[in-house]
């Protein structure tokens, strides 16, 4: 990184004037330490990934709670908790007689 800064500095000296932003950037880059092993990750990256995992988990839990509250409000509004109750024996027998009588009257009309 230092060599890149040095080469950029040298190429800019002859053609352009250096800006404050560039000088600040060049100073930052020159102060950073080069990696000892390019394959080894920094501790900061590992910590950020753990923080990111925690943030994602927290948002997932919030969305689940929102969905649950939304779903429960829909159920309470439209009463989807219980299905229709079964008819009693008398109601069932009455409905059965009604269906049978309609079938019998339909057959009589066809003949």
N, CA, C and O atoms as a Tinker XYZ file with bonds, in Angstrom:
   444  protein
     1  N      0.821000   -1.168000    0.000000    73     2
     2  CA     0.000000    0.000000    0.000000    64     1     3
     3  C      0.876000    1.245000    0.000000    63     2     4     5
     4  O      0.548000    2.252000   -0.628000    81     3
     5  N      1.986000    1.162000    0.708000    73     3     6
     6  CA     2.890000    2.297000    0.778000    64     5     7
     7  C      3.468000    2.607000   -0.594000    63     6     8     9
     8  O      3.598000    3.771000   -0.973000    81     7
     9  N      3.817000    1.555000   -1.340000    73     7    10
    10  CA     4.394000    1.762000   -2.667000    64     9    11
    11  C      3.383000    2.404000   -3.613000    63    10    12    13
    12  O      3.743000    3.240000   -4.441000    81    11
    13  N      2.130000    2.012000   -3.487000    73    11    14
    14  CA     1.072000    2.606000   -4.293000    64    13    15
    15  C      0.943000    4.087000   -3.979000    63    14    16    17
    16  O      0.799000    4.904000   -4.888000    81    15
    17  N      0.993000    4.435000   -2.717000    73    15    18
    18  CA     0.901000    5.830000   -2.302000    64    17    19
    19  C      2.093000    6.617000   -2.811000    63    18    20    21
    20  O      1.946000    7.735000   -3.304000    81    19
    21  N      3.251000    6.039000   -2.692000    73    19    22
    22  CA     4.462000    6.702000   -3.148000    64    21    23
    23  C      4.427000    6.929000   -4.642000    63    22    24    25
    24  O      4.779000    8.009000   -5.115000    81    23
    25  N      3.998000    5.900000   -5.408000    73    23    26
    26  CA     3.954000    6.051000   -6.857000    64    25    27
    27  C      2.898000    7.065000   -7.270000    63    26    28    29
    28  O      3.107000    7.835000   -8.209000    81    27
    29  N      1.767000    7.070000   -6.577000    73    27    30
    30  CA     0.747000    8.070000   -6.878000    64    29    31
    31  C      1.237000    9.466000   -6.538000    63    30    32    33
    32  O      0.982000   10.419000   -7.274000    81    31
    33  N      1.934000    9.582000   -5.430000    73    31    34
    34  CA     2.465000   10.882000   -5.032000    64    33    35
    35  C      3.446000   11.396000   -6.061000    63    34    36    37
    36  O      3.412000   12.571000   -6.426000    81    35
    37  N      4.310000   10.533000   -6.525000    73    35    38
    38  CA     5.310000   10.944000   -7.509000    64    37    39
    39  C      4.672000   11.310000   -8.844000    63    38    40    41
    40  O      5.107000   12.250000   -9.509000    81    39
    41  N      3.634000   10.561000   -9.235000    73    39    42
    42  CA     3.001000   10.853000  -10.515000    64    41    43
    43  C      2.192000   12.144000  -10.453000    63    42    44    45
    44  O      2.033000   12.816000  -11.472000    81    43
    45  N      1.691000   12.495000   -9.305000    73    43    46
    46  CA     0.880000   13.695000   -9.166000    64    45    47
    47  C      1.714000   14.955000   -8.939000    63    46    48    49
    48  O      1.240000   16.063000   -9.187000    81    47
    49  N      2.928000   14.796000   -8.480000    73    47    50
    50  CA     3.754000   15.958000   -8.158000    64    49    51
    51  C      4.027000   16.798000   -9.394000    63    50    52    53
    52  O      3.953000   18.026000   -9.346000    81    51
    53  N      4.331000   16.160000  -10.464000    73    51    54
    54  CA     4.680000   16.910000  -11.666000    64    53    55
    55  C      3.481000   17.495000  -12.374000    63    54    56    57
    56  O      3.579000   18.589000  -12.928000    81    55
    57  N      2.345000   16.803000  -12.377000    73    55    58
    58  CA     1.212000   17.221000  -13.183000    64    57    59
    59  C      0.215000   18.090000  -12.424000    63    58    60    61
    60  O     -0.228000   19.113000  -12.946000    81    59
    61  N     -0.145000   17.703000  -11.205000    73    59    62
    62  CA    -1.209000   18.360000  -10.468000    64    61    63
    63  C     -0.720000   18.814000   -9.108000    63    62    64    65
    64  O      0.289000   18.332000   -8.593000    81    63
    65  N     -1.460000   19.754000   -8.538000    73    63    66
    66  CA    -1.161000   20.152000   -7.178000    64    65    67
    67  C     -1.874000   19.196000   -6.220000    63    66    68    69
    68  O     -2.971000   18.714000   -6.500000    81    67
    69  N     -1.243000   18.942000   -5.120000    73    67    70
    70  CA    -1.807000   18.031000   -4.135000    64    69    71
    71  C     -2.926000   18.738000   -3.367000    63    70    72    73
    72  O     -2.804000   19.910000   -3.011000    81    71
    73  N     -4.019000   18.007000   -3.118000    73    71    74
    74  CA    -5.134000   18.581000   -2.368000    64    73    75
    75  C     -5.048000   18.140000   -0.913000    63    74    76    77
    76  O     -4.316000   17.212000   -0.570000    81    75
    77  N     -5.806000   18.818000   -0.073000    73    75    78
    78  CA    -5.815000   18.458000    1.353000    64    77    79
    79  C     -6.381000   17.063000    1.561000    63    78    80    81
    80  O     -5.888000   16.305000    2.397000    81    79
    81  N     -7.422000   16.721000    0.798000    73    79    82
    82  CA    -8.028000   15.402000    0.925000    64    81    83
    83  C     -7.026000   14.313000    0.561000    63    82    84    85
    84  O     -6.956000   13.274000    1.217000    81    83
    85  N     -6.242000   14.564000   -0.504000    73    83    86
    86  CA    -5.249000   13.576000   -0.909000    64    85    87
    87  C     -4.158000   13.457000    0.140000    63    86    88    89
    88  O     -3.713000   12.353000    0.451000    81    87
    89  N     -3.730000   14.574000    0.682000    73    87    90
    90  CA    -2.681000   14.534000    1.703000    64    89    91
    91  C     -3.161000   13.783000    2.943000    63    90    92    93
    92  O     -2.411000   13.016000    3.547000    81    91
    93  N     -4.416000   14.012000    3.313000    73    91    94
    94  CA    -4.985000   13.313000    4.463000    64    93    95
    95  C     -5.040000   11.809000    4.200000    63    94    96    97
    96  O     -4.693000   11.006000    5.066000    81    95
    97  N     -5.482000   11.434000    2.992000    73    95    98
    98  CA    -5.562000   10.018000    2.616000    64    97    99
    99  C     -4.179000    9.389000    2.596000    63    98   100   101
   100  O     -3.986000    8.280000    3.095000    81    99
   101  N     -3.208000   10.106000    2.010000    73    99   102
   102  CA    -1.851000    9.574000    1.922000    64   101   103
   103  C     -1.264000    9.363000    3.312000    63   102   104   105
   104  O     -0.549000    8.390000    3.550000    81   103
   105  N     -1.569000   10.280000    4.226000    73   103   106
   106  CA    -1.073000   10.143000    5.595000    64   105   107
   107  C     -1.694000    8.922000    6.274000    63   106   108   109
   108  O     -1.008000    8.164000    6.960000    81   107
   109  N     -3.006000    8.743000    6.073000    73   107   110
   110  CA    -3.685000    7.585000    6.665000    64   109   111
   111  C     -3.103000    6.281000    6.140000    63   110   112   113
   112  O     -2.857000    5.353000    6.910000    81   111
   113  N     -2.885000    6.211000    4.851000    73   111   114
   114  CA    -2.387000    4.985000    4.242000    64   113   115
   115  C     -0.962000    4.706000    4.699000    63   114   116   117
   116  O     -0.606000    3.555000    4.952000    81   115
   117  N     -0.155000    5.737000    4.804000    73   115   118
   118  CA     1.228000    5.511000    5.220000    64   117   119
   119  C      1.324000    5.090000    6.687000    63   118   120   121
   120  O      2.277000    4.415000    7.077000    81   119
   121  N      0.339000    5.486000    7.503000    73   119   122
   122  CA     0.366000    5.112000    8.911000    64   121   123
   123  C     -0.159000    3.707000    9.171000    63   122   124   125
   124  O      0.147000    3.129000   10.214000    81   123
   125  N     -0.938000    3.141000    8.257000    73   123   126
   126  CA    -1.460000    1.789000    8.480000    64   125   127
   127  C     -0.342000    0.772000    8.318000    63   126   128   129
   128  O      0.529000    0.898000    7.457000    81   127
   129  N     -0.397000   -0.224000    9.165000    73   127   130
   130  CA     0.623000   -1.271000    9.122000    64   129   131
   131  C      0.283000   -2.264000    8.017000    63   130   132   133
   132  O     -0.886000   -2.604000    7.830000    81   131
   133  N      1.282000   -2.730000    7.289000    73   131   134
   134  CA     1.015000   -3.753000    6.275000    64   133   135
   135  C      0.697000   -5.079000    6.955000    63   134   136   137
   136  O      1.167000   -5.326000    8.065000    81   135
   137  N     -0.079000   -5.924000    6.321000    73   135   138
   138  CA    -0.424000   -7.204000    6.953000    64   137   139
   139  C      0.797000   -8.110000    7.050000    63   138   140   141
   140  O      1.632000   -8.159000    6.147000    81   139
   141  N      0.879000   -8.826000    8.167000    73   139   142
   142  CA     1.998000   -9.752000    8.345000    64   141   143
   143  C      1.777000  -10.995000    7.492000    63   142   144   145
   144  O      2.716000  -11.537000    6.908000    81   143
   145  N      0.534000  -11.434000    7.429000    73   143   146
   146  CA     0.175000  -12.569000    6.593000    64   145   147
   147  C     -1.089000  -12.185000    5.843000    63   146   148   149
   148  O     -2.120000  -11.944000    6.471000    81   147
   149  N     -1.042000  -12.123000    4.522000    73   147   150
   150  CA    -2.227000  -11.680000    3.775000    64   149   151
   151  C     -3.410000  -12.644000    3.882000    63   150   152   153
   152  O     -4.546000  -12.252000    3.616000    81   151
   153  N     -3.160000  -13.900000    4.267000    73   151   154
   154  CA    -4.238000  -14.871000    4.359000    64   153   155
   155  C     -4.946000  -14.831000    5.711000    63   154   156   157
   156  O     -6.070000  -15.318000    5.839000    81   155
   157  N     -4.304000  -14.260000    6.704000    73   155   158
   158  CA    -4.888000  -14.212000    8.034000    64   157   159
   159  C     -5.814000  -13.008000    8.145000    63   158   160   161
   160  O     -5.462000  -11.894000    7.758000    81   159
   161  N     -7.000000  -13.255000    8.680000    73   159   162
   162  CA    -7.971000  -12.175000    8.850000    64   161   163
   163  C     -7.645000  -11.353000   10.074000    63   162   164   165
   164  O     -7.015000  -11.819000   11.023000    81   163
   165  N     -8.087000  -10.133000   10.020000    73   163   166
   166  CA    -7.921000   -9.278000   11.186000    64   165   167
   167  C     -9.016000   -9.581000   12.191000    63   166   168   169
   168  O    -10.092000  -10.059000   11.831000    81   167
   169  N     -8.732000   -9.296000   13.456000    73   167   170
   170  CA    -9.714000   -9.531000   14.521000    64   169   171
   171  C    -10.943000   -8.649000   14.340000    63   170   172   173
   172  O    -12.054000   -9.040000   14.699000    81   171
   173  N    -10.744000   -7.475000   13.791000    73   171   174
   174  CA   -11.835000   -6.533000   13.602000    64   173   175
   175  C    -12.889000   -7.117000   12.665000    63   174   176   177
   176  O    -14.084000   -6.969000   12.920000    81   175
   177  N    -12.479000   -7.762000   11.610000    73   175   178
   178  CA   -13.420000   -8.350000   10.655000    64   177   179
   179  C    -14.243000   -9.452000   11.320000    63   178   180   181
   180  O    -15.436000   -9.588000   11.046000    81   179
   181  N    -13.618000  -10.227000   12.181000    73   179   182
   182  CA   -14.330000  -11.297000   12.875000    64   181   183
   183  C    -15.363000  -10.713000   13.830000    63   182   184   185
   184  O    -16.481000  -11.219000   13.926000    81   183
   185  N    -14.997000   -9.669000   14.523000    73   183   186
   186  CA   -15.905000   -9.032000   15.463000    64   185   187
   187  C    -17.089000   -8.416000   14.713000    63   186   188   189
   188  O    -18.226000   -8.502000   15.177000    81   187
   189  N    -16.833000   -7.800000   13.565000    73   187   190
   190  CA   -17.908000   -7.206000   12.770000    64   189   191
   191  C    -18.872000   -8.274000   12.276000    63   190   192   193
   192  O    -20.082000   -8.049000   12.235000    81   191
   193  N    -18.339000   -9.443000   11.899000    73   191   194
   194  CA   -19.223000  -10.502000   11.414000    64   193   195
   195  C    -20.108000  -11.035000   12.545000    63   194   196   197
   196  O    -21.268000  -11.375000   12.313000    81   195
   197  N    -19.571000  -11.108000   13.758000    73   195   198
   198  CA   -20.387000  -11.527000   14.900000    64   197   199
   199  C    -21.470000  -10.491000   15.188000    63   198   200   201
   200  O    -22.615000  -10.835000   15.480000    81   199
   201  N    -21.091000   -9.220000   15.101000    73   199   202
   202  CA   -22.075000   -8.149000   15.308000    64   201   203
   203  C    -23.153000   -8.204000   14.239000    63   202   204   205
   204  O    -24.335000   -8.019000   14.528000    81   203
   205  N    -22.745000   -8.457000   13.013000    73   203   206
   206  CA   -23.696000   -8.551000   11.914000    64   205   207
   207  C    -24.656000   -9.712000   12.140000    63   206   208   209
   208  O    -25.857000   -9.587000   11.898000    81   207
   209  N    -24.130000  -10.838000   12.603000    73   207   210
   210  CA   -24.986000  -11.990000   12.906000    64   209   211
   211  C    -25.996000  -11.637000   13.996000    63   210   212   213
   212  O    -27.164000  -12.017000   13.915000    81   211
   213  N    -25.545000  -10.918000   15.000000    73   211   214
   214  CA   -26.450000  -10.526000   16.093000    64   213   215
   215  C    -27.529000   -9.582000   15.583000    63   214   216   217
   216  O    -28.687000   -9.690000   15.986000    81   215
   217  N    -27.163000   -8.666000   14.709000    73   215   218
   218  CA   -28.134000   -7.718000   14.153000    64   217   219
   219  C    -29.159000   -8.451000   13.301000    63   218   220   221
   220  O    -30.355000   -8.169000   13.382000    81   219
   221  N    -28.696000   -9.389000   12.488000    73   219   222
   222  CA   -29.601000  -10.158000   11.632000    64   221   223
   223  C    -30.555000  -10.986000   12.484000    63   222   224   225
   224  O    -31.750000  -11.043000   12.196000    81   223
   225  N    -30.048000  -11.617000   13.513000    73   223   226
   226  CA   -30.890000  -12.420000   14.407000    64   225   227
   227  C    -31.936000  -11.549000   15.102000    63   226   228   229
   228  O    -33.097000  -11.938000   15.232000    81   227
   229  N    -31.517000  -10.386000   15.537000    73   227   230
   230  CA   -32.440000   -9.488000   16.217000    64   229   231
   231  C    -33.557000   -9.045000   15.263000    63   230   232   233
   232  O    -34.725000   -9.037000   15.653000    81   231
   233  N    -33.222000   -8.682000   14.037000    73   231   234
   234  CA   -34.241000   -8.264000   13.060000    64   233   235
   235  C    -35.172000   -9.421000   12.725000    63   234   236   237
   236  O    -36.375000   -9.216000   12.557000    81   235
   237  N    -34.633000  -10.632000   12.626000    73   235   238
   238  CA   -35.458000  -11.801000   12.337000    64   237   239
   239  C    -36.490000  -12.007000   13.449000    63   238   240   241
   240  O    -37.654000  -12.298000   13.174000    81   239
   241  N    -36.060000  -11.857000   14.704000    73   239   242
   242  CA   -36.977000  -12.003000   15.832000    64   241   243
   243  C    -38.045000  -10.907000   15.824000    63   242   244   245
   244  O    -39.210000  -11.170000   16.123000    81   243
   245  N    -37.648000   -9.685000   15.481000    73   243   246
   246  CA   -38.618000   -8.595000   15.410000    64   245   247
   247  C    -39.659000   -8.866000   14.333000    63   246   248   249
   248  O    -40.852000   -8.659000   14.553000    81   247
   249  N    -39.214000   -9.327000   13.175000    73   247   250
   250  CA   -40.154000   -9.622000   12.097000    64   249   251
   251  C    -41.093000  -10.758000   12.474000    63   250   252   253
   252  O    -42.273000  -10.729000   12.128000    81   251
   253  N    -40.573000  -11.770000   13.189000    73   251   254
   254  CA   -41.416000  -12.880000   13.622000    64   253   255
   255  C    -42.483000  -12.382000   14.581000    63   254   256   257
   256  O    -43.646000  -12.772000   14.474000    81   255
   257  N    -42.098000  -11.524000   15.517000    73   255   258
   258  CA   -43.066000  -10.973000   16.462000    64   257   259
   259  C    -44.114000  -10.126000   15.746000    63   258   260   261
   260  O    -45.296000  -10.185000   16.083000    81   259
   261  N    -43.685000   -9.338000   14.757000    73   259   262
   262  CA   -44.633000   -8.528000   13.987000    64   261   263
   263  C    -45.610000   -9.419000   13.239000    63   262   264   265
   264  O    -46.810000   -9.145000   13.213000    81   263
   265  N    -45.101000  -10.481000   12.632000    73   263   266
   266  CA   -45.962000  -11.392000   11.885000    64   265   267
   267  C    -46.954000  -12.073000   12.822000    63   266   268   269
   268  O    -48.137000  -12.190000   12.504000    81   267
   269  N    -46.468000  -12.520000   13.977000    73   267   270
   270  CA   -47.355000  -13.182000   14.938000    64   269   271
   271  C    -48.460000  -12.246000   15.405000    63   270   272   273
   272  O    -49.619000  -12.650000   15.498000    81   271
   273  N    -48.110000  -11.001000   15.698000    73   271   274
   274  CA   -49.139000  -10.060000   16.154000    64   273   275
   275  C    -50.110000   -9.732000   15.022000    63   274   276   277
   276  O    -51.311000   -9.590000   15.251000    81   275
   277  N    -49.588000   -9.613000   13.799000    73   275   278
   278  CA   -50.456000   -9.355000   12.647000    64   277   279
   279  C    -51.413000  -10.520000   12.434000    63   278   280   281
   280  O    -52.608000  -10.320000   12.221000    81   279
   281  N    -50.887000  -11.726000   12.492000    73   279   282
   282  CA   -51.704000  -12.921000   12.281000    64   281   283
   283  C    -52.764000  -13.053000   13.373000    63   282   284   285
   284  O    -53.916000  -13.373000   13.082000    81   283
   285  N    -52.382000  -12.810000   14.623000    73   283   286
   286  CA   -53.359000  -12.930000   15.713000    64   285   287
   287  C    -54.435000  -11.857000   15.604000    63   286   288   289
   288  O    -55.590000  -12.109000   15.946000    81   287
   289  N    -54.072000  -10.657000   15.131000    73   287   290
   290  CA   -55.101000   -9.618000   14.957000    64   289   291
   291  C    -56.061000   -9.995000   13.837000    63   290   292   293
   292  O    -57.256000   -9.714000   13.932000    81   291
   293  N    -55.563000  -10.626000   12.778000    73   291   294
   294  CA   -56.438000  -11.089000   11.688000    64   293   295
   295  C    -57.384000  -12.166000   12.206000    63   294   296   297
   296  O    -58.577000  -12.138000   11.904000    81   295
   297  N    -56.865000  -13.111000   12.979000    73   295   298
   298  CA   -57.683000  -14.195000   13.521000    64   297   299
   299  C    -58.752000  -13.633000   14.448000    63   298   300   301
   300  O    -59.908000  -14.053000   14.397000    81   299
   301  N    -58.368000  -12.688000   15.293000    73   299   302
   302  CA   -59.368000  -12.131000   16.217000    64   301   303
   303  C    -60.410000  -11.305000   15.475000    63   302   304   305
   304  O    -61.574000  -11.270000   15.876000    81   303
   305  N    -60.006000  -10.646000   14.405000    73   303   306
   306  CA   -60.945000   -9.809000   13.653000    64   305   307
   307  C    -61.948000  -10.650000   12.883000    63   306   308   309
   308  O    -63.141000  -10.344000   12.875000    81   307
   309  N    -61.479000  -11.696000   12.242000    73   307   310
   310  CA   -62.352000  -12.505000   11.396000    64   309   311
   311  C    -62.778000  -13.814000   12.042000    63   310   312   313
   312  O    -63.512000  -14.582000   11.420000    81   311
   313  N    -62.354000  -14.095000   13.246000    73   311   314
   314  CA   -62.813000  -15.256000   13.997000    64   313   315
   315  C    -62.434000  -16.582000   13.381000    63   314   316   317
   316  O    -63.276000  -17.475000   13.288000    81   315
   317  N    -61.216000  -16.736000   12.964000    73   315   318
   318  CA   -60.798000  -17.980000   12.336000    64   317   319
   319  C    -60.346000  -19.032000   13.322000    63   318   320   321
   320  O    -59.856000  -20.082000   12.906000    81   319
   321  N    -60.491000  -18.794000   14.604000    73   319   322
   322  CA   -60.000000  -19.730000   15.609000    64   321   323
   323  C    -60.748000  -21.036000   15.632000    63   322   324   325
   324  O    -60.125000  -22.095000   15.704000    81   323
   325  N    -62.062000  -21.000000   15.572000    73   323   326
   326  CA   -62.853000  -22.223000   15.643000    64   325   327
   327  C    -63.582000  -22.431000   14.322000    63   326   328   329
   328  O    -64.069000  -21.483000   13.706000    81   327
   329  N    -63.645000  -23.658000   13.913000    73   327   330
   330  CA   -64.384000  -24.000000   12.701000    64   329   331
   331  C    -65.862000  -24.109000   13.030000    63   330   332   333
   332  O    -66.255000  -23.960000   14.187000    81   331
   333  N    -66.674000  -24.364000   12.033000    73   331   334
   334  CA   -68.102000  -24.519000   12.308000    64   333   335
   335  C    -68.338000  -25.745000   13.185000    63   334   336   337
   336  O    -67.694000  -26.781000   13.016000    81   335
   337  N    -69.273000  -25.608000   14.124000    73   335   338
   338  CA   -69.536000  -26.723000   15.034000    64   337   339
   339  C    -70.368000  -27.786000   14.307000    63   338   340   341
   340  O    -71.085000  -27.489000   13.352000    81   339
   341  N    -70.255000  -29.009000   14.775000    73   339   342
   342  CA   -71.018000  -30.103000   14.166000    64   341   343
   343  C    -72.483000  -29.994000   14.550000    63   342   344   345
   344  O    -72.801000  -29.536000   15.648000    81   343
   345  N    -73.380000  -30.406000   13.665000    73   343   346
   346  CA   -74.803000  -30.341000   14.003000    64   345   347
   347  C    -75.151000  -31.415000   15.043000    63   346   348   349
   348  O    -74.494000  -32.451000   15.142000    81   347
   349  N    -76.179000  -31.135000   15.792000    73   347   350
   350  CA   -76.643000  -32.125000   16.764000    64   349   351
   351  C    -77.335000  -33.263000   16.000000    63   350   352   353
   352  O    -77.549000  -33.165000   14.792000    81   351
   353  N    -77.681000  -34.337000   16.712000    73   351   354
   354  CA   -78.352000  -35.479000   16.068000    64   353   355
   355  C    -79.674000  -35.066000   15.430000    63   354   356   357
   356  O    -80.002000  -35.505000   14.328000    81   355
   357  N    -80.428000  -34.222000   16.126000    73   355   358
   358  CA   -81.734000  -33.800000   15.600000    64   357   359
   359  C    -81.561000  -32.971000   14.327000    63   358   360   361
   360  O    -82.296000  -33.152000   13.356000    81   359
   361  N    -80.579000  -32.058000   14.338000    73   359   362
   362  CA   -80.335000  -31.217000   13.155000    64   361   363
   363  C    -79.870000  -32.075000   11.980000    63   362   364   365
   364  O    -80.268000  -31.854000   10.836000    81   363
   365  N    -79.028000  -33.050000   12.281000    73   363   366
   366  CA   -78.536000  -33.934000   11.230000    64   365   367
   367  C    -79.682000  -34.742000   10.611000    63   366   368   369
   368  O    -79.788000  -34.848000    9.389000    81   367
   369  N    -80.523000  -35.301000   11.456000    73   367   370
   370  CA   -81.662000  -36.096000   10.962000    64   369   371
   371  C    -82.615000  -35.229000   10.135000    63   370   372   373
   372  O    -83.141000  -35.678000    9.117000    81   371
   373  N    -82.836000  -33.983000   10.575000    73   371   374
   374  CA   -83.722000  -33.087000    9.841000    64   373   375
   375  C    -83.129000  -32.767000    8.467000    63   374   376   377
   376  O    -83.852000  -32.746000    7.471000    81   375
   377  N    -81.830000  -32.519000    8.408000    73   375   378
   378  CA   -81.184000  -32.219000    7.131000    64   377   379
   379  C    -81.221000  -33.445000    6.224000    63   378   380   381
   380  O    -81.413000  -33.317000    5.015000    81   379
   381  N    -81.038000  -34.628000    6.799000    73   379   382
   382  CA   -81.060000  -35.873000    6.024000    64   381   383
   383  C    -82.452000  -36.098000    5.429000    63   382   384   385
   384  O    -82.566000  -36.460000    4.258000    81   383
   385  N    -83.500000  -35.891000    6.209000    73   383   386
   386  CA   -84.868000  -36.061000    5.714000    64   385   387
   387  C    -85.164000  -35.072000    4.590000    63   386   388   389
   388  O    -85.839000  -35.406000    3.616000    81   387
   389  N    -84.647000  -33.845000    4.741000    73   387   390
   390  CA   -84.861000  -32.811000    3.730000    64   389   391
   391  C    -84.211000  -33.211000    2.410000    63   390   392   393
   392  O    -84.823000  -33.060000    1.352000    81   391
   393  N    -82.989000  -33.715000    2.456000    73   391   394
   394  CA   -82.270000  -34.141000    1.249000    64   393   395
   395  C    -82.973000  -35.333000    0.610000    63   394   396   397
   396  O    -83.130000  -35.383000   -0.610000    81   395
   397  N    -83.398000  -36.292000    1.431000    73   395   398
   398  CA   -84.072000  -37.490000    0.907000    64   397   399
   399  C    -85.400000  -37.103000    0.268000    63   398   400   401
   400  O    -85.746000  -37.615000   -0.796000    81   399
   401  N    -86.140000  -36.210000    0.900000    73   399   402
   402  CA   -87.437000  -35.802000    0.334000    64   401   403
   403  C    -87.246000  -35.054000   -0.982000    63   402   404   405
   404  O    -88.057000  -35.204000   -1.896000    81   403
   405  N    -86.176000  -34.242000   -1.095000    73   403   406
   406  CA   -85.897000  -33.541000   -2.362000    64   405   407
   407  C    -85.545000  -34.532000   -3.459000    63   406   408   409
   408  O    -85.958000  -34.358000   -4.605000    81   407
   409  N    -84.785000  -35.570000   -3.123000    73   407   410
   410  CA   -84.433000  -36.588000   -4.111000    64   409   411
   411  C    -85.678000  -37.332000   -4.571000    63   410   412   413
   412  O    -85.853000  -37.590000   -5.762000    81   411
   413  N    -86.539000  -37.674000   -3.622000    73   411   414
   414  CA   -87.770000  -38.413000   -3.949000    64   413   415
   415  C    -88.695000  -37.551000   -4.810000    63   414   416   417
   416  O    -89.293000  -38.049000   -5.765000    81   415
   417  N    -88.814000  -36.297000   -4.489000    73   415   418
   418  CA   -89.687000  -35.429000   -5.284000    64   417   419
   419  C    -89.075000  -35.167000   -6.678000    63   418   420   421
   420  O    -89.807000  -34.981000   -7.651000    81   419
   421  N    -87.766000  -35.154000   -6.765000    73   419   422
   422  CA   -87.093000  -34.975000   -8.061000    64   421   423
   423  C    -87.295000  -36.193000   -8.963000    63   422   424   425
   424  O    -87.483000  -36.048000  -10.171000    81   423
   425  N    -87.257000  -37.371000   -8.387000    73   423   426
   426  CA   -87.498000  -38.607000   -9.163000    64   425   427
   427  C    -88.927000  -38.685000   -9.636000    63   426   428   429
   428  O    -89.194000  -39.132000  -10.751000    81   427
   429  N    -89.858000  -38.247000   -8.788000    73   427   430
   430  CA   -91.279000  -38.303000   -9.163000    64   429   431
   431  C    -91.553000  -37.349000  -10.317000    63   430   432   433
   432  O    -92.372000  -37.659000  -11.182000    81   431
   433  N    -90.904000  -36.220000  -10.353000    73   431   434
   434  CA   -91.116000  -35.254000  -11.438000    64   433   435
   435  C    -90.532000  -35.757000  -12.751000    63   434   436   437
   436  O    -91.059000  -35.432000  -13.814000    81   435
   437  N    -89.489000  -36.517000  -12.709000    73   435   438
   438  CA   -88.838000  -37.014000  -13.925000    64   437   439
   439  C    -89.712000  -38.039000  -14.632000    63   438   440   441
   440  O    -89.713000  -38.096000  -15.861000    81   439
   441  N    -90.434000  -38.828000  -13.906000    73   439   442
   442  CA   -91.214000  -39.917000  -14.479000    64   441   443
   443  C    -92.383000  -39.425000  -15.189000    63   442   444
   444  O    -93.152000  -40.216000  -15.734000    81   443
